[in-house]
């Protein structure tokens, strides 16, 4: 379905009765008026402006209304691997994300052969530019190839490359200006130049798949790193005689950290530690999902290797975690139910914070007049009841009351 952009201009909604959470705040049971793809008014002003119009009125008592989720790190879902995805498969994956509350995401690309990487970037950027998948994908995350072979995780280290400005320029050109974040290992020779080049070109350089120690990580932060890819995973952890990268990333208030909140990549006690040590504007929930997400238990492939999905966890044959089968809907529930995070704070972790991290907070991640009407409705068990993308109801489970 070529260029299937949403067309919400004719849809007007008055959403009443839900508890509205945005930006870490509880706005109460305020009404929200949506028209022309944007939030037009809230509270009494929303009710006033809706009078005499033919808008769709919904009664949402007992539900929570939040901004649409923003996923900055995901490799695919519903049987789709973004590196291999056709246009039709790309559409299929985006429908999956919408059903789980994600209205904006970065397409994560893992390293492959050099020639293939450039072709993948050209193809994915073309899908995004043409509006495939209703425009849910708004950019690209490069997870490598300038990362450490000592910390590959499930990435194919045979495809890793030494830092090179020439190669970075080619990657960004193939991405057609859509590369928003790039995971790299700052301790590698020449990485400092890549960090500076990324910053000049509005690409967020992210610490990850790195063997840097505490001192090297502190140096990388001084050199401009302000973002960490999946904290605790594929990096040196905390030890009392070797503090490691994790300690440096946790203790510096300038650094935002991605967290895979599935209880496996990072278990609840460590999730609670992150919440205590980082300010609430520096924690970002990501799925890091791979194509088995949403499928049945079984054997699949990711990044050129066999992986196995068992009970919601994706691993290589040797036991290495290989991305996840996580949705942000589930990540939110883990934060609230197993970690004890207040719901309004957990919602901030997957809405306002990721939008701010990539400079998109003026249009994404919050509920306010003038903002894009990307909204998710949650039931009391934190399951997605409905999703609106730019004011269009793109997913609903069951019925909504009028």
Secondary structure, DSSP 4 states (H G I P E B T S, - for coil): -TT----GGG-EEEEESSEEEETTEE--S--EEEETTEEEEETHHHHHHHTTS-PEEEE-TT-EEEEPEEEEEE-EETTEETTT--HHHHHHHHHHHHHTTEEEEEEEEE---HHHHHHHHHHHHHHHHTTGGGG-EEEEEEE-SSS-GGG-TTS-GGG-----HHHHHHHHHHTTT-EEEEEE-TTSTTHHHHHHHHHHTT-EEEE-S----HHHHHHHHHTT--EESSTTTTS---BTTB-HHHHHHHH-TT-EEEE--SSSSS-HHHHHHHHHHS-TTSEEE---B-TTTTS-SEEEEETTEEEEEETTEEEETTS-B-SB---HHHHHHHIIIII---HHHHHHHTTHHHHHHTT-TTTSS---TTSB--EEEE-TTS-EEEEEETTEEEEESS--B-
